[in-house]
Amino acid sequence: MTRSLADRAVQQRRVVIENNHGEKLSGILHETGSKQLVIVCHGFQSSKERIPMVNLAAALEKEGTSAFRFDFAGNGESEGLFQYGNYRREAEDLRAVVQYFRGENREISAVIGHSKGGNVVLLYASKYNDVHTVVNISGRFNLEKGMEGRLGKDFLLRLQQHGYIDVFNRKGKFEYRVTEESLKDRLTTDTRAACLLIQQECRVLTVHGSMDKIVPVEDALEFAKFIPNHKLHIIKGADHEYTSHQGELTSVVLDFLRESFNAENDMSKLLLKDHSFRSRL
């Protein structure tokens, strides 16, 4: 039975988790009472309040699965300074969140990331191999690309001259500073190597919009080449934020999660049956 909007609002609460740098990460828990929990990660210069993250968490909640969407350090309501690059450090933020909820006796059934968050969940899977369902939405495979659009064509020259680049928005307001160290962090994050380290038992879905002008759809095809247990879904006409395709995005992700959860349940039953048979022997 579907709960009323008022009932659902009561089930959403703020949770603050400390990362390993002592920074408080702010998140919203969509509580359904299920032991299973899905963690949803935002993208570059974004937050837990962006539409894809809110809609995915709400859809999971409606399905009866608890979800947690949070802000990485330096983003949204979380503590810390925003840093360009920071892929591996954000993977450690995700680690802090996973460990916190495991301490609350939760089963982390999947991690989902949009844009840069897609890279983060893949890096997490490559390092820890303890969450076996991963969804990469519009992640960037080639991290050496896509910088000119944000930093300008002469960004390397300006970085060498001044040691940093200040980035301003269209209204001329300062947004963030790019240092040589933070640029190096991005350029030394090896997406291909991370993909190859993801274990066969980890099921990965990559979703990408065919009209994405931020991260080209060709990047999605690259993930498909190197991740062992991978499914690719291209949403025709969708942009980077899935502005007019939120329903289709949610449907594709939920279908994959159901398929993955059912496969894990079947495997658990098989292992229990095998254990019971061996015990009788």
Rosetta blueprint (number, residue, H / E / L):
1 M L
2 T L
3 R L
4 S L
5 L H
6 A H
7 D H
8 R H
9 A H
10 V H
11 Q H
12 Q E
13 R E
14 R E
15 V E
16 V E
17 I E
18 E E
19 N L
20 N L
21 H L
22 G L
23 E L
24 K E
25 L E
26 S E
27 G E
28 I E
29 L E
30 H E
31 E L
32 T L
33 G L
34 S L
35 K L
36 Q E
37 L E
38 V E
39 I E
40 V E
41 C E
42 H L
43 G L
44 F L
45 Q L
46 S L
47 S L
48 K L
49 E L
50 R L
51 I H
52 P H
53 M H
54 V H
55 N H
56 L H
57 A H
58 A H
59 A H
60 L H
61 E H
62 K H
63 E H
64 G L
65 T L
66 S E
67 A E
68 F E
69 R E
70 F E
71 D L
72 F L
73 A L
74 G L
75 N L
76 G L
77 E L
78 S L
79 E L
80 G L
81 L L
82 F L
83 Q L
84 Y L
85 G L
86 N L
87 Y H
88 R H
89 R H
90 E H
91 A H
92 E H
93 D H
94 L H
95 R H
96 A H
97 V H
98 V H
99 Q H
100 Y H
101 F H
102 R H
103 G H
104 E L
105 N L
106 R L
107 E E
108 I E
109 S E
110 A E
111 V E
112 I E
113 G E
114 H E
115 S L
116 K H
117 G H
118 G H
119 N H
120 V H
121 V H
122 L H
123 L H
124 Y H
125 A H
126 S H
127 K H
128 Y H
129 N L
130 D L
131 V L
132 H L
133 T E
134 V E
135 V E
136 N E
137 I E
138 S L
139 G L
140 R L
141 F L
142 N L
143 L L
144 E L
145 K L
146 G L
147 M L
148 E H
149 G H
150 R H
151 L H
152 G L
153 K L
154 D L
155 F H
156 L H
157 L H
158 R H
159 L H
160 Q H
161 Q H
162 H H
163 G L
164 Y E
165 I E
166 D E
167 V E
168 F E
169 N L
170 R L
171 K L
172 G L
173 K L
174 F E
175 E E
176 Y E
177 R E
178 V E
179 T E
180 E H
181 E H
182 S H
183 L H
184 K H
185 D H
186 R H
187 L H
188 T L
189 T L
190 D L
191 T H
192 R H
193 A H
194 A H
195 C H
196 L H
197 L H
198 I L
199 Q L
200 Q L
201 E L
202 C L
203 R E
204 V E
205 L E
206 T E
207 V E
208 H E
209 G E
210 S L
211 M L
212 D L
213 K L
214 I L
215 V L
216 P L
217 V L
218 E H
219 D H
220 A H
221 L H
222 E H
223 F H
224 A H
225 K H
226 F H
227 I L
228 P L
229 N L
230 H E
231 K E
232 L E
233 H E
234 I E
235 I E
236 K L
237 G L
238 A L
239 D L
240 H L
241 E L
242 Y L
243 T L
244 S L
245 H L
246 Q H
247 G H
248 E H
249 L H
250 T H
251 S H
252 V H
253 V H
254 L H
255 D H
256 F H
257 L H
258 R H
259 E H
260 S H
261 F H
262 N H
263 A H
264 E H
265 N H
266 D H
267 M H
268 S H
269 K H
270 L H
271 L H
272 L H
273 K H
274 D H
275 H H
276 S H
277 F H
278 R H
279 S H
280 R H
281 L L
